[in-house]
């Protein structure tokens, strides 16, 4: 078995295996390697730099003892996959379901999540998007401070657990998108800096040192991340990756990291003969991210569309705090539906500058649309979901817009039934100083927004994690069951109507009335009429377009020659085809 | 007269004029303004923030007392321009001449430089490129630490002096390109931070805080720079701008600063009805900079091509120190001539990473080619020119390649006659600490490259500036006169032969022999045959291509049926047309 590690500045690197130190040989670029025939899968190992204590492998495939423990040898070829026929999912029109493994079930494991797939299949999900699983500090966490990027978290079930999960998903016709973080690494258990110039002081991110993607040594740092992406797709059979916060991926190279990554994934797609895709979280409102490489873009397949979320959330909740200050108007929901970005070059008060540029004619399938995500729920002081912040009626209107919009719809776990459980921010740092800093930092930040610090759940408290777990028993309760049925009906309608999942933005027409608070979106023969107000709305609509009611959140509305009367906080979907 | 200044965080701003403090009014974006009818051109003024001492205007048009003094009112409409017929110069094929006003003549003024224009016209120059003139600290300097970006330096002759110079150039058919620095400001006399968030801590540059082009308040910072560019083109009638070190212009916005700038300059071009252009210094080897905006680029008209310089310099001098370590082969000169970038994705040892990407089919006129610039000369310990580092024969070969390459050729002042004067790094900081830091920093840096610190001229010593002035009397000396004639002949040939100035890279063919050290470049009917070696080279060349000798640096070479015999260190230019 061959062991390799990049440590360009080390004078000496030794492999530690079965309590033995084995000298490694350096090549001209600082990559150290050795063949150790005695190594067996399951063996613990590490690397010693310049005779120091052993460290985990930066590319460790398995960290059963956590981020500070030794790495463990893994043989990827040993897993018995049953998905040989799987060819992937095509993202256009598909429904994506964001899942946090630790809170999706009581047990918080891959295996327990796999046991719940019936629910997702019944709902009509196309792919699950898994919040980061790469080994992060402790037993509980969102995963964005992972440090062993190649190693599925020990508390979720480790490498084999994740493979079983993906295999089970494929068996049920579900794709798997994995959330990966390439903009920074967590502070705890991060030994990469000991190995080489993984980080840059040229740029600063909110969360720590930026990755070194364009300085000396950056070829190997880029490979570290790109090989990681390839590994999840190849060894774990993932169908796609969600790239966290690409606006914090700083790279001045002539070939941007994201462009190199998308090209590598396209090569892999051809080699593996199945659909693969990349979706980016980006707050740049820059269409370059999802523009094809041939047209000067980075070739990422899709991006999360926060402007649509913010516009919809602010309108439905009236919450204008923080970044929602830039939103709140019906016109902005209309703008998002028609033009994707609400800020496409206009002045954003929250940002204190002009923001974004027009998306042009990129199809709607290049954007994910949602009313809730882990971030939008979990970054609130109390982890409140939309269901805690608006009426059941408006929840239905919101769901209808998400599921009829020209985007790829995304639901956050439990959203489909308006789960009563919150999704809080939780951590499990063992370093007492860091643990204290995280708890205090959270309190202070939220206190500065006017929250009572005593009311803010402590991220380090195991109870904060436990109360964030879904309560599946509430699915039997009438209001939850009703909301779930509403989601199922919408998803089934979306599937049945090509006009709803073709992503054609050129066929989208949106009208609205800011004062009366209604909005009508036409997509080909389909008309989605929303009344956000507490009163009845009379919405101008040609009888030809309201020939048939496909779905309504209230009693079927009164249809007149040139208008419909829509009940308070309601939505009705019409077809022009009788 | 209206006074305006942006100071978003100030509680109060007053205009100080004629020893009077006049309160200014704030608009919602933090721009303060007042009408002061008593103001007259020539009046000194400044702004007081929150009752502090008066500061110069960030947009001061005139700083006769230097960077720390008050600003002075200027009426741009008062100048009597005589260039109404001027329509600009078209950069393709033109010869650009880089000039430092302070050392071009003994007097070091715009007026003295204007008196030397005959020399440039006789040489065949198309446009002069003026090193930065924006007010910088003291009386002597290169200009890259300017702080009053709207104000031509007092020691060169101030605003009117610069206008007279541009007007004189236009009168002689010469265009004027001005070097501007938008990536940072100098440390001394930089009061911008007192006015607003002009700088960013998100990025770091080698020379100081990066400009805030994408953070809160950045709209006004972008306007500050873009209005500056427009001002030089509109009020000073400049024909173009050279953008210093755009690789240090950090901007994550969806519309990059350079793209916004080029769009504004294109609008201005249409409004003014004359040719304007932008040339960037960029070490990114990224064709996006000079790709049209419609194709996803930034729309800058041309870029300095350092790879061509480095390849040619290292080959002709054998100097492989510093960044020249990446160069030195004949093949690299061939690559630069054929493909522009030597590093177009390959590994650069000096940078410790892969670098660049292919330029594709961009025309050669999008790149400036040169053997010398202020940087390549002045950043050497002793400010040595190429003429100090290679034989007269190789100087001729280098000049021939620069002047027949498919790029826009650029000469550095005095290069045309192999000036014996150096061009050193010089400064005139009044702050003793800064002055000491500059002197010591320069010594230490060069000592680390093995130079004797005692031999390195002190940048603060006026003698370092004085010895960098051109010595025009040496033009009468035979060797200098011979080199000048050689440049004139090459320039005349370039002008006369469309194949040499059409910038068509698709018609360029380059062959070479690394061992025998010769290189042949064909451009349509023209063949440029170079022998870099100290011996005679037998170069395969079809008799059809060597029908006529257009120019040779030696005795006309022996032409055979399928080869030519080229003397040591020589170049001959053939035409296929007899």
Interface residues (C-beta under 8 A of the other chain):
Chain A: X201 X202 X203 X204 X214 X215 X216 X217 X218 X219 X247 X250 X252 X253 X254 X255 X284 X285 X286 X287 X288 X291 X295 X296 X297 X345 X347 X351 X352 X353 X354 X355 X356 X357
Chain B: X201 X202 X203 X204 X214 X215 X216 X217 X218 X219 X247 X250 X252 X253 X254 X255 X284 X285 X286 X287 X288 X291 X295 X296 X297 X345 X347 X351 X352 X353 X354 X355 X356 X357
